[in-house]
Amino acid sequence: MRFLELYLSLAALAAKSNAAPTLLGRSVTPLSASDLASLAPFTQFSRAAYCPTNKLRSWSCGQACTANSDFQPTLVGGDGNAVQTFFIGFSPSQNSVIVAHQGTDPTQLLSDLTDIDILMVNLDPKLFPGVSSSVHVHQGFRNEHAVTAPTILKEVKRLMLLKNTKKVALTGHSLGGALAELDSLFLTLNLPSSTSIKVVTYGVPRVGNASFAQLIDAKVPNFRRINNKDDIVPILPGRFLGFSHPHGEVHMLSPGNAVSCPGDDDATDARCEIKSVPNILEGNILDHLGPYEGISIGTIFCT
Ligand SMILES: *[C@@H]1O[C@H](CO)[C@@H](O)[C@H](O)[C@H]1NC(C)=O
């Protein structure tokens, strides 16, 4: 994956990206125990996306699969290598179509040293009809998303009809979270407006610029991005490069203790990501893998 720029070329620069306006009238609120617990199925789907495709097809990927034992996979794609693994299926207990994307492990990212370009580009108007040209996203993420987008749309449509549901949930960790974020806008623009789209991502980097973030805010209200403790990925690429997160930050602070942070990319509260990790030297890449309320995510956690 073209991803290492997140770690290397921006490392020094991210340190400078720590100034933001203070907005009044917003508050950071703790998540209730039940709200926190309701995330677990999505954490496990994101975890499962790292498992081998043959185990996903038979839904026999160990704990990550048994945690959502009623799930019915209908399409498993990608190869975990040139194309990130993804899977689609139906969850009776959520009464929802589920789309989950695989991410990358930090160790894999560190071996990918060659690609340092970090261009921001328009979204393809064929995939994202009607989106303003001021909406810019990371080129690598855009290209990766475009590879699987039409296949995913087709299968989601088919399943919504087959299962008679209007609910679609998107999830993924790391790069997989970035792909889920792009999917959330893509599917919103290409499915009937009666569709209810829910997004839960983990350790997601910044995907686009402020215009992109504002579009997600406007079009995808049910959007949560979970950050764990001092993970450095969510502060990359740096805001000084024009990148911005949408709304929906949930910051996990310790077991049983997470807060919901208001606005886009909150930079004002010590419990939220930016203040917790002002630069990557003060972060901890191991927190990227979790545990997210006891659940770790990554290739080695497909057990
Ligand atoms: C997003 O990027 C585009 C292209 O550089 C720019 O025209 C637009 O103003 C940016 N949006 C924001 C809110 O900065």
The ligand as a Tripos MOL2 file, in Angstrom:
@<TRIPOS>MOLECULE
LIG
   14    14     1     0     0
SMALL
NO_CHARGES

@<TRIPOS>ATOM
      1 C1        -10.0400   21.7720   -0.6070 C.3       1 LIG1
      2 O1         -9.0440   21.7460   -1.6270 O.3       1 LIG1
      3 C2         -9.3830   22.4640   -2.8120 C.3       1 LIG1
      4 C3         -8.2350   22.2930   -3.8020 C.3       1 LIG1
      5 O2         -7.0160   22.7030   -3.2550 O.3       1 LIG1
      6 C4         -9.6370   23.9290   -2.5150 C.3       1 LIG1
      7 O3        -10.0910   24.5760   -3.6860 O.3       1 LIG1
      8 C5        -10.6910   24.0500   -1.4060 C.3       1 LIG1
      9 O4        -10.8340   25.4040   -1.0390 O.3       1 LIG1
     10 C6        -10.2810   23.2190   -0.1970 C.3       1 LIG1
     11 N1        -11.3010   23.3400    0.8140 N.am      1 LIG1
     12 C7        -11.0800   23.9260    1.9930 C.2       1 LIG1
     13 C8        -12.2660   24.0830    2.8840 C.3       1 LIG1
     14 O5         -9.9860   24.3390    2.3240 O.2       1 LIG1
@<TRIPOS>BOND
     1     1     2 1
     2     1    10 1
     3     2     3 1
     4     3     4 1
     5     3     6 1
     6     4     5 1
     7     6     7 1
     8     6     8 1
     9     8     9 1
    10     8    10 1
    11    10    11 1
    12    11    12 1
    13    12    13 1
    14    12    14 2
@<TRIPOS>SUBSTRUCTURE
     1 LIG1         1 GROUP 0 **** ****
